[in-house]
């Protein structure tokens, strides 16, 4: 999924911190394309899709340059 996201020029949004932090390190070490990962904080319950969408829109507004390659950032509802 990270490869597909990179090919499409999209960051990857997930709650799966443990797997995607280690995958990001592996991608970096191997020089594989990577467009960044946004980790959804536990403060945003998975059943509140509107809140997650709002947080994504706010993140996009606050980071017009996007997320850097191989970066990991947190998406919060604060």
C-alpha positions as CSV (number, residue, x, y, z in Angstrom):
1,X,0.0,0.0,0.0
2,X,2.9,2.4,0.7
3,X,4.3,1.7,-2.8
4,X,0.9,2.4,-4.4
5,X,0.5,5.6,-2.4
6,X,4.0,6.8,-3.5
7,X,3.3,6.0,-7.1
8,X,0.1,8.1,-6.9
9,X,1.9,10.9,-5.0
10,X,-0.3,10.4,-1.9
11,X,0.7,10.2,1.8
12,X,-0.6,7.2,3.6
13,X,-3.2,7.6,6.5
14,X,-3.4,4.9,9.1
15,X,-4.0,4.1,12.7
16,X,-1.4,1.2,12.5
17,X,1.5,3.0,14.1
18,X,3.6,-0.1,14.9
19,X,3.7,-1.5,11.4
20,X,4.0,1.7,9.4
21,X,6.8,3.3,11.5
22,X,8.9,0.2,10.9
23,X,7.8,0.1,7.2
24,X,8.8,3.7,6.8
25,X,12.3,2.9,8.2
26,X,12.6,0.0,5.8
27,X,11.5,2.1,2.8
28,X,14.1,4.7,3.7
29,X,16.9,2.2,4.2
30,X,16.2,0.7,0.8
31,X,15.6,3.9,-1.0
32,X,12.1,2.9,-2.0
33,X,9.7,5.7,-2.9
34,X,7.7,7.0,0.0
35,X,5.5,10.1,0.3
36,X,4.9,10.2,4.1
37,X,2.6,8.7,6.6
38,X,-0.1,10.4,8.7
39,X,-0.9,8.4,11.9
40,X,-4.5,8.9,13.1
41,X,-4.3,9.7,16.9
42,X,-6.4,7.7,19.3
43,X,-8.2,10.9,20.2
44,X,-10.0,10.5,16.8
45,X,-12.3,7.4,17.3
46,X,-12.5,5.2,14.2
47,X,-16.3,5.4,14.0
48,X,-16.2,9.2,13.7
49,X,-15.4,9.5,10.1
50,X,-16.6,13.1,9.8
51,X,-14.1,14.1,12.5
52,X,-11.3,12.3,10.8
53,X,-12.2,14.0,7.5
54,X,-12.3,17.4,9.2
55,X,-8.9,16.7,10.8
56,X,-7.5,15.8,7.3
57,X,-8.8,19.0,5.8
58,X,-7.3,21.0,8.7
59,X,-4.0,19.2,8.3
60,X,-4.0,19.9,4.5
61,X,-4.8,23.6,5.2
62,X,-2.0,23.9,7.8
63,X,0.5,22.1,5.6
64,X,0.1,23.4,2.0
65,X,3.5,22.1,1.1
66,X,2.3,18.6,2.0
67,X,4.2,16.0,4.1
68,X,7.9,15.3,3.3
69,X,9.1,12.0,1.9
70,X,9.7,9.4,4.6
71,X,8.1,11.7,7.2
72,X,5.7,10.5,9.9
73,X,3.3,12.9,11.4
74,X,0.2,12.7,13.6
75,X,-3.3,13.6,12.7
76,X,-5.2,14.8,15.8
77,X,-8.7,16.2,16.4
78,X,-7.4,19.0,18.6
